Amino acid sequence: MRLNAYLARTGVASRRGADELIKTGRVRVNGVRGELNTFVEEGDVVDLDGRLLVPQSLAYVLLHKPAGVVTTASDPHRRPTVVDLVEHASRVVPVGRLDADTTGALLLTNDGELAHRLAHPRYEVEKVYEAEVEGEPSDEALATLERGLELDDGLTAPAHARRVGPSRIELSIHEGRKHQVKRMLEAVGHPVLRLHRSRYAGLGVEGIDPGQWRELTEEEVASLRELTRRT
């Protein structure tokens, strides 16, 4: 395991934060200063400023993110974060992002390898959104969303769109561009008023109140691993 991933597993920092700890020379592996390219093997002794670091147990949490909460581990503006909502024995961080005003399914974990795979576009992890929009989208607008449309960062991949109310659209995508759903709907003339992610990688928030969370089952974790096992 790469040293920064090991540090993240111990809960002392995110991978990015771990890189900074390593660069400043505060981390040692078997008594030798660790480097960014250092790997940790079973039986190695890792310490930070002389304090022994031991990995936490892997944890997988599904949060029903409420509006007004930012998807980050800490916020310089002291806004509430998703990590603040999840009081877990292990330090877990969010997989991907949801805008502060977007609600719904958000996965948090300390399994860095799985998190990386879930966020990687090659695995085409499905994200299902329900959007309340301005106006009433036509069949032509839905067809445009499904075919893909040109945004300022390129053509979107084919999606699945269906009308669930006069001004409500369910949109399923496999990409993870910034503000993608909002930009897609604005591009077809129907800006988003409210946005909710109902499912992520097959996980839904049914039975979980906004602001609440639950542990994933062993079967759900196995399903996520299988989903990202494709080559």
N, C-alpha and C positions, 0 to 999 in steps of 0.2 A: 504494500500500500504506500502511495506517495506520502511524504511527510505532512504536507498541508491537509490531505484528507484524514490522516491519523489525528492531527490536532483538532480538526472539525468534529471528529467522532468523540473526542474527549469533552467537547462542549466549551472549550476555552475561547473559540473564535470561529467565524465563518472561514471558508477556504481563503477568501481574499484577505481577511484579517490575519489568518495564519501565515500567509506569505510575508506580511509585514513583520510578524514576530520572528520569522526565520531570518529575514534580511538583516534585522538588527542584532542577530547573534544571540538571542535569548534562549534558543532551543538547542538542546544537546541530545544526541543519540549515542548511547553507550559511551558517554563522556566526551564525545567528539562533536564539535559545532555542526549543526545540521545545515544543509544547503537546500535550495529550491528543488534540486534534482535528487535529493536523498530519498531512499525507499526504506520503509520500516518492515522488518520481518518478524515472525513469531519469535518471542524470547528477547527481542531488543528492549532496552530501557530508554525511555524518552522522558526528558524533564524540561520544564520551563522555569528559568530562574532558580533552578535547584529543586523545584517541586515535581515529584513524580506524576506523570500523566497516564491515566488508564482510560481506555475507550468506554463509553457508555453503551448500554444495550441499544440495539436498533429499535427505533420507534416510528410508527406510521400513524398519522392523525388526519382525520377529515374534519375540517371546520366549515360551518355555515357562516361565511363572512357577512357581517352586517355593513350597511352604508356608513361612511365617515371614518372607516378604519383603513390605515395604509398597509400595503403588503410589503413589509420589510421587517427586519429584526430590531431596528432602532430608527428613530426619526429626529433630525436636528431641530425640527420645529416643535418637538414634544407632542405630536399628535399620537393618539392611540394606535398601536400596531397589532397585527394579527398574532405576533409572538406574545404580546401582553395578554391576549385572550386565552392562550393555551398554557395552562399551568400544569406542566408535565415534568416528571422527574428527569427526563433527558432533554437536552437542548435541541429543539427541532426548529427548522427554518422552512419558509414557504418554497414550493416548487412552482416557478413562474410567478406571474403577477396578475392581480386584478386591480383596476382603477379604484380610487378611494370611494367613488360613488356607486361602484358595481358590487352587487351582492352575489352570494352563492357558494358553490363547491370549491374549496381550496385545500390542497394536500400539503401537509407539512411533515418533514422527516429529517432524520440525521443520517440517512442512507445516501451518501453523496453519489455513489455510482448509479443507483436507481434514479435519483433525481435528475442526474445529467442525461440519462437515456430518455426519461419521460419528456424532458424539455427539448431534446434534439429533434429537428424536423424530419430526419430519416425514418423515425418510427411512427409518424403520422398519428399521434395520439388525438383522439376525438374530444372536442370541446363543444358542448351544446349550450346555446344561449337563448334566452327568451327576452325579446326587446319590445318595449312599448315605444312607438314612434309617432312622429307628427304625420298627419294625413293617413290615407288608407292605401297601402301599396297595391299596385295592380299585378295581374299575372305576369305581365311583361317585366316588371321590376323583380319579381321573384325569379323569373327565368334568367335575368341578367346576373343575379347573385349566384345562381347555381352554375352558370357557365364560367364565371370568373370575370372580373372587371379590372381595368387599369387604375391603379393608385399611384401616388407619387413615388413609391418604392417598388413598383413593378406590378405585373399581372397576378391577381389572386388565383389560387388553385380552385378547382371546382368544389362547390359546397352543396349542402342540402338545405333548402329553405321551404318552409310551409307556413301558411297563415293559420294562426290559432285564435284570431279575433279580428275585428275590422282594422284595428291599429296595432295588432300584436303579431310578431313574427318569431318563429323558432328557426334559428340558424345554427347548423352544425358545420364546424370547420376543423381542419387538421393542421393549420398553421398557427403561429404565435406572434405575429407582428404587433408592434405597439399600437394600441387603440384600434385594432383591425376591424372589429365588428362595427364600432361606431363610424369608422371611415367608410366602410362598405355601404352601410345604410344611408349615410349622408350622400354618398356618390350617386345613389339611385333616387335622391330627392326626399328622403324620409329620415331626418335627424333623430337620434335616439333621445327619448325622454327619461326612460329608466331601463337598466340592463341587469339581468340576473343570469348567472351561469348555473344551469340546472344540473349538468353532469360534466364530470371530468374523468376521462379514461374509464368510463363506465360507472363511476361512483356518483351517486346522487345524495341530496341532503334531506330526503324525505324522513320525517321523524326527528330532525335536528332543528331546534329553534335557532333563529339568528343569534350569533354570538356564542353558541354552544358547539361542542366538538365531541368526537368519539374516536376510539382506537379502531383501526382497521382489523378485520378478522384475518386469520392465517390464510384463508381461502382468497380473500381480496388481495393480500400481498402477493400470493402466488400468481394470481391473475395478472397483476401489474408486471411481475417479472416475465411471465410468458408473453405479454404484450410487447415487451421490449427485447425479446430474445431473437427476433427475426434479424437476418443479415441482409 
